[in-house]
């Protein structure tokens, strides 16, 4: 039998309809499942693909807004500090007492301790068991690095992957952890901002030149958004889709824990700058927390590393009634205490972690290498 001729005839044959059976023989001409009568390139895009294209089309608006905010803030900051001399700034920077610096360092430690709880709560939500020492190292170093270098999704995600991958966590799990930790930050920020704006509406109106009614309205709206989110995740299990994978959001109990942890972190971070302000400023801590949160949120929106420039301009504008050189000196010292010192410590910790990891792996790899060298099998 000539199999080649038979295969050729079968390839050229068309499937026939059997009217009596009312069925069409199966065809293997389209293994991908597409209709050969239609051009695959002209298929309408799926709804998710259309939404992705829509988001990409308008992504430049957010980037442009961030750049505009950053440029305007730099201009405002330059105008504010144009009257400050280096001598005045140096004197204000050195005016901080050892007690102020010591208390500021203590509050920095408290703030970063709360930051380690961000990852701990996220791991609990994802039902992952990781030793706390590993969690503390990953969270502390990732935040300290991202605060200084910016681009948190890239920088913090890279540091987290570096450490958590050794515990068997996949890149998808680490990305989910980062997102859940972000919810912790925003819940705490929203709760603190809403309460501060409502309770300190009148003092804030004198500092920011806004009406107390406006401050209270923004505060009520912010708290309403937080409460609405808590109610939303309480009614039933909620989830979000991020680039094709599904992430289940924390329920009420864990969300309340996130809110408390985030609020503690925000208050401790604001306390660092508050204790470094010149004595006799007359601003209550609760009022200052609202200023700090607003400055931090604008800094985040600018996408500048640590909100550099935007944060300082906002604080200087809000505290314009205080000596400008003293506030600027406190801001510079705050940058050193809250950003620079933890960044140096984080780099040292990452270096020590890598050295320790290699030291643990070397003894295990050495026998295998020796065995491979002595194995006569080609």
Wavefront OBJ file of the C-alpha trace (Angstrom):
o trace
v 0.000 0.000 0.000
v 1.270 3.484 -0.912
v 0.879 5.376 2.389
v 2.305 8.593 0.939
v -0.389 8.750 -1.779
v -3.117 7.974 0.751
v -1.930 10.693 3.132
v -1.874 13.175 0.240
v -5.433 12.331 -0.769
v -6.636 12.593 2.799
v -5.007 15.986 3.206
v -6.774 17.280 0.074
v -10.169 15.826 1.000
v -12.868 17.964 2.580
v -15.090 16.735 5.420
v -18.541 15.659 4.208
v -21.803 16.239 6.041
v -23.884 13.183 6.761
v -27.476 14.424 6.455
v -28.840 11.303 7.990
v -26.637 11.471 11.098
v -27.017 15.243 11.381
v -23.425 15.518 12.552
v -20.216 16.848 11.146
v -17.058 14.787 11.365
v -14.420 16.276 13.609
v -11.762 18.312 11.905
v -8.175 18.811 12.987
v -7.446 21.654 10.584
v -7.571 24.188 13.401
v -5.821 22.777 16.484
v -5.829 26.192 18.144
v -9.624 26.238 18.152
v -10.000 29.142 15.705
v -12.493 29.264 12.852
v -10.574 28.824 9.557
v -13.147 30.988 7.817
v -12.215 34.048 9.904
v -9.015 36.006 10.084
v -7.604 35.611 13.634
v -6.120 39.060 13.395
v -9.568 40.585 13.037
v -11.041 38.923 16.128
v -12.424 41.529 18.556
v -10.221 41.877 21.648
v -11.390 40.373 24.921
v -12.884 42.735 27.531
v -9.803 42.444 29.773
v -7.531 43.270 26.839
v -9.668 46.300 25.957
v -9.481 47.524 29.558
v -5.705 47.045 29.588
v -5.378 49.066 26.364
v -7.608 51.749 27.853
v -5.438 51.967 30.969
v -2.239 52.164 28.908
v -3.751 54.876 26.729
v -4.403 57.163 29.703
v -1.445 56.145 31.885
v 0.484 59.211 30.723
v -2.018 61.488 32.507
v -0.948 60.245 35.946
v 2.712 60.493 35.011
v 2.247 64.034 33.713
v 0.373 65.053 36.878
v 3.200 63.674 39.033
v 5.827 65.566 37.053
v 3.822 68.811 37.220
v 3.338 68.421 40.986
v 7.042 67.765 41.478
v 8.125 70.763 39.367
v 5.680 73.124 41.093
v 6.805 71.914 44.518
v 10.455 72.463 43.627
v 9.618 75.997 42.520
v 7.749 76.698 45.758
v 10.542 75.172 47.823
v 13.152 77.229 46.018
v 11.217 80.411 46.674
v 10.703 79.551 50.336
v 14.361 78.850 51.039
v 15.752 81.662 48.893
v 15.948 83.928 51.947
v 17.656 81.309 54.133
v 21.441 81.549 54.336
v 23.765 78.595 54.828
v 24.859 80.007 58.165
v 21.261 80.192 59.404
v 20.555 76.704 58.137
v 23.672 75.243 59.744
v 22.810 76.900 63.058
v 19.251 75.567 62.920
v 20.477 72.087 61.992
v 22.868 72.036 64.948
v 20.356 73.592 67.350
v 18.701 70.251 68.056
v 19.524 69.020 71.551
v 20.789 65.473 72.273
v 17.431 64.768 73.918
v 15.574 65.732 70.740
v 17.830 63.594 68.546
v 17.638 60.648 70.952
v 13.837 60.779 71.067
v 13.705 61.104 67.285
v 15.874 57.982 66.838
v 13.632 56.088 69.269
v 10.535 57.064 67.287
v 12.283 56.011 64.059
v 12.789 52.561 65.577
v 9.117 52.430 66.617
v 7.975 53.434 63.124
v 10.104 50.789 61.407
v 8.922 48.219 63.959
v 5.356 48.947 62.845
v 6.531 48.561 59.242
v 7.626 44.995 59.962
v 4.042 44.307 61.044
v 2.894 45.258 57.520
v 4.557 42.152 56.114
v 3.563 40.008 59.100
v -0.137 40.796 58.560
v 0.179 40.243 54.808
v 1.783 36.826 55.367
v -1.029 35.931 57.740
v -3.608 36.866 55.112
v -1.802 34.731 52.511
v -1.557 31.852 55.026
v 2.229 31.715 54.727
v 4.500 30.851 57.630
v 7.786 32.727 57.657
v 9.981 33.278 60.748
v 9.573 36.783 62.158
v 13.315 37.479 61.938
v 13.083 36.933 58.167
v 9.928 39.035 57.958
v 11.539 41.850 59.946
v 14.658 41.796 57.764
v 12.689 41.792 54.505
v 10.257 44.523 55.503
v 12.805 46.812 57.151
v 15.322 46.623 54.316
v 12.710 46.878 51.548
v 11.139 50.011 53.031
v 14.461 51.636 53.915
v 15.732 51.093 50.363
v 12.530 52.130 48.579
v 12.125 55.260 50.711
v 15.490 56.515 49.468
v 15.583 55.215 45.897
v 11.922 55.603 44.988
v 10.024 53.284 42.587
v 8.785 51.150 45.505
v 7.238 48.393 43.380
v 10.620 47.785 41.759
v 13.062 48.473 44.586
v 11.041 47.084 47.507
v 9.846 44.163 45.385
v 13.420 43.270 44.444
v 14.609 43.305 48.052
v 11.612 41.265 49.172
v 12.206 38.698 46.431
v 15.868 38.484 47.375
v 14.958 37.479 50.947
v 11.568 35.760 50.686
v 12.550 33.557 47.730
v 14.893 31.760 50.117
v 11.782 30.805 52.115
v 10.145 29.256 49.061
v 7.801 32.145 48.200
v 6.997 32.535 44.511
v 7.163 35.915 42.731
v 3.346 35.969 42.616
v 3.082 35.484 46.365
v 5.648 38.212 46.993
v 3.723 40.592 44.724
v 0.519 39.761 46.618
v 2.300 40.418 49.908
v 3.397 43.841 48.654
v -0.166 44.759 47.668
v -1.672 43.662 50.996
v 1.018 45.655 52.826
v 0.020 48.679 50.749
v -3.561 48.345 51.995
v -2.193 48.516 55.549
v -0.458 51.807 54.828
v -3.445 53.487 53.210
v -5.948 52.308 55.818
v -3.803 53.743 58.598
v -3.134 56.943 56.678
v -6.820 57.456 55.937
v -7.916 56.854 59.526
v -5.324 59.247 60.977
v -6.021 61.948 58.398
v -9.803 61.771 58.833
v -9.707 61.955 62.631
v -7.124 64.764 62.633
v -9.033 66.887 60.121
v -12.264 66.558 62.106
v -10.795 67.161 65.560
v -8.304 69.867 64.558
v -10.303 71.621 61.842
v -9.986 75.079 63.387
v -6.207 75.096 64.137
v -5.535 73.638 60.688
v -7.591 76.360 59.053
v -5.220 79.001 60.488
v -2.157 77.119 59.273
v -3.369 76.107 55.813
v -5.628 79.131 55.156
v -8.678 76.936 54.606
v -12.093 77.008 56.265
v -12.800 74.724 59.246
v -15.913 73.480 57.448
v -13.822 72.377 54.470
v -11.361 70.563 56.735
v -14.165 68.765 58.529
v -15.821 67.867 55.233
v -12.622 66.317 53.896
v -12.111 64.506 57.192
v -15.636 63.071 57.175
v -15.259 61.982 53.539
v -11.943 60.284 54.304
v -13.304 58.418 57.319
v -16.403 57.484 55.321
v -14.180 55.931 52.652
v -12.314 53.907 55.292
v -15.560 52.741 56.932
v -17.055 51.899 53.530
v -14.038 49.726 52.714
v -14.305 47.944 56.067
v -18.013 47.310 55.474
v -17.288 46.133 51.926
v -14.841 43.443 53.066
v -17.132 42.475 55.974
v -20.249 41.618 53.954
v -18.469 38.815 52.073
v -15.054 37.718 50.899
v -13.643 40.177 48.395
v -10.888 39.753 45.866
v -9.113 41.798 43.248
v -7.420 40.773 40.026
v -3.902 41.992 39.413
v -2.464 41.154 35.998
v -4.481 38.010 35.674
v -4.107 36.541 39.149
v -6.682 36.729 41.914
v -5.891 38.145 45.354
v -8.304 37.693 48.246
v -8.544 40.786 50.446
v -8.388 40.596 54.261
v -11.650 40.440 56.190
v -12.828 42.819 58.894
v -10.671 41.514 61.743
v -7.422 41.617 59.809
v -8.360 44.929 58.140
v -8.863 46.532 61.564
v -5.444 45.216 62.581
v -3.992 46.730 59.410
v -5.608 50.074 60.176
v -4.210 50.149 63.726
v -0.719 49.159 62.575
v -0.751 51.751 59.791
v -1.976 54.450 62.164
v 0.768 53.595 64.657
v 3.405 53.828 61.934
v 2.114 57.186 60.665
v 1.960 58.686 64.168
v 5.473 57.478 65.031
v 6.898 58.828 61.757
v 5.178 62.186 62.310
v 6.533 62.211 65.858
v 10.098 62.047 64.528
v 9.730 65.395 62.787
v 7.546 66.857 65.536
v 10.183 66.424 68.265
v 12.817 68.010 65.996
v 10.832 71.232 65.478
v 12.094 74.321 67.321
v 10.864 74.716 70.877
v 7.848 76.927 71.499
v 6.236 76.381 68.087
v 2.771 76.084 69.669
v 1.468 73.431 67.237
v -0.298 70.467 68.855
v 0.775 66.979 67.855
v -2.659 66.060 66.505
v -2.680 69.152 64.297
v 0.827 68.403 63.092
v -0.108 64.803 62.241
v -2.670 66.090 59.737
v -0.025 68.333 58.162
v 2.425 65.440 58.023
v -0.089 63.097 56.392
v -1.031 65.667 53.746
v 2.645 66.319 53.005
v 3.368 62.581 52.814
v 0.432 61.946 50.479
v 1.543 64.723 48.131
v 5.062 63.320 48.239
v 3.776 59.882 47.269
v 1.726 61.371 44.437
v 4.854 63.067 43.054
v 6.690 59.701 42.851
v 9.844 61.445 44.039
v 12.099 59.322 46.295
v 10.765 59.905 49.810
v 8.637 62.760 48.439
v 11.819 64.849 48.309
v 11.039 68.508 47.704
v 7.266 68.066 47.717
v 7.161 66.989 51.357
v 9.419 69.842 52.481
v 7.511 72.484 50.515
v 4.181 71.375 52.018
v 5.475 71.411 55.596
v 7.149 74.792 55.126
v 3.946 76.280 53.739
v 1.834 74.870 56.571
v 4.302 76.079 59.221
v 4.987 79.436 57.576
v 4.400 81.183 60.914
v 7.560 79.573 62.372
v 11.160 80.640 61.633
v 11.821 79.211 58.184
v 15.447 78.301 58.807
v 14.511 76.383 61.972
v 11.810 74.346 60.220
v 14.139 73.646 57.301
v 16.862 72.529 59.695
v 14.392 70.178 61.398
v 13.381 68.787 57.995
v 16.994 68.100 57.062
v 17.648 66.387 60.373
v 14.446 64.380 59.862
v 15.793 63.197 56.495
v 18.990 62.061 58.163
v 17.243 60.240 61.023
v 14.340 58.669 59.153
v 15.837 58.031 55.714
v 19.635 58.120 55.621
v 20.456 56.219 58.837
v 17.987 53.347 58.183
v 19.217 53.185 54.564
v 22.823 52.660 55.702
v 21.722 50.101 58.298
v 19.609 48.288 55.672
v 22.538 48.052 53.233
v 24.732 46.667 56.015
v 22.003 44.166 56.985
v 21.594 43.007 53.381
v 25.352 42.573 53.054
v 25.495 40.561 56.284
v 22.523 38.458 55.129
v 24.209 37.623 51.824
v 27.491 36.727 53.534
v 25.692 34.503 56.059
v 23.693 32.805 53.292
v 26.830 32.025 51.299
v 28.575 30.778 54.433
v 25.695 28.364 55.063
v 25.628 27.127 51.467
v 29.376 26.644 50.987
v 29.821 23.629 53.321
v 26.878 21.878 51.653
v 28.140 22.502 48.151
v 31.747 21.565 48.852
v 31.214 17.753 49.221
v 29.171 17.679 46.014
v 31.928 19.498 44.140
v 34.589 17.149 45.538
v 32.503 14.114 44.626
v 31.996 15.452 41.108
v 35.733 15.939 40.664
v 36.606 12.433 41.960
v 33.869 10.685 39.945
v 35.632 8.799 37.133
v 32.400 8.417 35.156
v 32.690 10.479 31.956
l 1 2 3 4 5 6 7 8 9 10 11 12 13 14 15 16 17 18 19 20 21 22 23 24 25 26 27 28 29 30 31 32 33 34 35 36 37 38 39 40 41 42 43 44 45 46 47 48 49 50 51 52 53 54 55 56 57 58 59 60 61 62 63 64 65 66 67 68 69 70 71 72 73 74 75 76 77 78 79 80 81 82 83 84 85 86 87 88 89 90 91 92 93 94 95 96 97 98 99 100 101 102 103 104 105 106 107 108 109 110 111 112 113 114 115 116 117 118 119 120 121 122 123 124 125 126 127 128 129 130 131 132 133 134 135 136 137 138 139 140 141 142 143 144 145 146 147 148 149 150 151 152 153 154 155 156 157 158 159 160 161 162 163 164 165 166 167 168 169 170 171 172 173 174 175 176 177 178 179 180 181 182 183 184 185 186 187 188 189 190 191 192 193 194 195 196 197 198 199 200 201 202 203 204 205 206 207 208 209 210 211 212 213 214 215 216 217 218 219 220 221 222 223 224 225 226 227 228 229 230 231 232 233 234 235 236 237 238 239 240 241 242 243 244 245 246 247 248 249 250 251 252 253 254 255 256 257 258 259 260 261 262 263 264 265 266 267 268 269 270 271 272 273 274 275 276 277 278 279 280 281 282 283 284 285 286 287 288 289 290 291 292 293 294 295 296 297 298 299 300 301 302 303 304 305 306 307 308 309 310 311 312 313 314 315 316 317 318 319 320 321 322 323 324 325 326 327 328 329 330 331 332 333 334 335 336 337 338 339 340 341 342 343 344 345 346 347 348 349 350 351 352 353 354 355 356 357 358 359 360 361 362 363 364 365 366 367 368 369 370 371 372 373 374 375 376 377 378
